[in-house]
C-alpha cells in the first residue's frame, strides 16, 4: 500500500468518524457500522493476511507445507500406500491442499460480508442481543464513501482470494483426476 493511498483512506475514515458519529445521529451501533466492521477486519490478525497478494500466498504456503507433513504422517499408516511411495507422496500433496483452500474460502467469506455491507444502501443492525429487524438507510454521502472503500480496499482482496482459491482448486482437481486412472 503506498503512503498516498493510505493517506486517502485515513482521511475518509476520519471524515466518517467525525461526520457520521457527530452530525448524522446514526442509529446503528458503532461496532455494526460497515466502515467500522471494515476497520476491525483489517486489524484482525487472520483477516489482514490477504491485504497483499504476496503475504497471503506466503501464509497459505506455510499452511500447505504444515498440512503436507501432517498428511504424510497420516498416510504412512495406510497399507495401500506402502506398496507405492509415489502414490503415498502424491496423495499427501494433493489432499494437503484442502487446508489452504479452506483458509482462503473462510477469508473470502469474511471479506465478502464486509463488501456487501459497504456497498449496500441499507444497514441492517440489532439494538439488542436478538435480531429485531432494524434497518437504516444510508445517506448519499455515506453510500459514496463506503462504495469507495469497497472498490479501493476490499474488491482487490476479493479478487486475489478468488484467483488463489481457483489455482488451489485446479491443482487439487488435477490430483483427483490423476488418481482416477487405474494404472497409475
N, C-alpha and C positions, 0 to 999 in steps of 0.2 A: 504494500500500500504506500503510495507516495505521500510526502508530507502535505502537499497541496490538497490532495484528495481527502486526507484525514482532516484537514482544517475545514473543508466544506461540510463534512459530516458533523464535526463538532459544533459548527455554527447552527446547523439545522437542529441538532439535539438541544442546544441551549435555547433556541427560539421555541422549541416545543415545550421545554420545561418552564420557561417564563410565561409565554402567552397562554398555553392551554391549561396550566395549573392556576394561574392568577386571573386571567381575563375571561375565559370561556365558561367557567364553572362546570367543567366536565364531570358528569356523574359517575364515570367509570372509575373504579378503584385504581390506584396508581399501578399496582402490580399486574393489572389486567389490561392496561393500555398497550396497544400493539407496539408503539415505539419503545416502551419500557420492556416489553417482552423481548424485543429485538436486542436491546442493550444487555439484558440478563443472559440471553442465549449466546451473545458474542463474548461475554465474560466467562462463560462456563468452560471448565477445563476440557471436557469432551467435545462440546459443540463448537469450540473455537478451532479445532483441527482443520476443518475444510475452508478456513478463511483464505488460505493459499493452496493451490493445487499441489505444489511440491511438498508442503508439510503433511497434507492428507495422504499422499502417496507413500511417504516415508513411514507414517504411523501404520498404515494398512500393511505395508511390507513387514514391519516388525511383528504385527499380529499374525500375519501369514506364516512367518518363519517359526514363531512360537507354536502356532497351531500345527504346522508341519511336523515339528519334533514330537508334539503330543500325539498326533495321528500315527506317526511311525511307531511309537511305543504301543499304542492301542492295536495297530495292525500286526505287530510282531507276535501276538498271541494266536493268530489265525493259522490253522494247519494248511489252509488253501494257499496262502501266500508264501509258505516256507518252500514250496516247490519252484517258485519263480520270484527271484529277487526284483526283477524289473517291474512285475505287476505290483509287488509289495510297495516299491518306491512310488510308482505312478499313482496308485490308489490313494496313498497318503498325500501326494502332491495335489491331486485334484479335489479330494474331499476336504483338505485343509483350506481350500479357497472359500468354503462356506462361511468361515469366521469373518474374513474381511468383507464378504458380501453382506452378511447380516449387519455388521457395523455400519457399512455405507448406507444400507436401507434405513436403519434407525436414524442416522444423521439426516438423511433426506426427509424422512417423515417429520422430524422436528423443525427443520428449516422451512419445509413446505407449509407447515401450520402457521408459522410466523409470516411467511409470504402472503398467504391467503388473508390473514388478519390485517396486514398492512395495506393490501390492495382492495379490501372490502369497503363498501360505502357505509356499512353498519358495523357497530361493535356490539357483540353480544357479551354480556357480563352478568356476574352474580353479585348481589349485595350481601347475601348470607352464605352459609355453607351449602345450601341446597340450590338447585337450579330454579330460579324464579322468573326466567324468561325476560329479563330486562334487555332492551335494545336501545342503543344511542346512535343516531345518525350523525356522522362526522360532518363538520363544517368544510366548505370547499378548500380553504387554506390547508387544513389538516390532511384532507384527502390527497392534495397535491404533494405535500411534504412527505407523507408516508409512501406515496407511489414512487417518489424519487429515491427514498431509502430502499424500497423493494427492488427497483431497477438497477441501482448502482451497487448495492451491497449484497442483497440476497439472491438475485437472479444468477449472477456468476457462480455463486456457491452451489446452487441447484444444478446448474449446467455441468459443473465439474463433477458433482456427485453422480449425475446420470451417466456421464462419459465413463467414469471409473467403474461404476456398477455394471455398465454394459460390457466393458472389457473383461471384467472378472467373470461375468455370466457366460460370455462367449468361450473363454478358456475352460471354464467348468463344463459347459455343454460339449466342447470338443473332447474332453476327457470321458464323458459319459458315452459319446458315440464311439470313441476308441475302444471302450470295453464291451461294446455290443458285438464285436467280431469274435467268433469262437476260436479262430486260430491264433489270436494274439496271446 
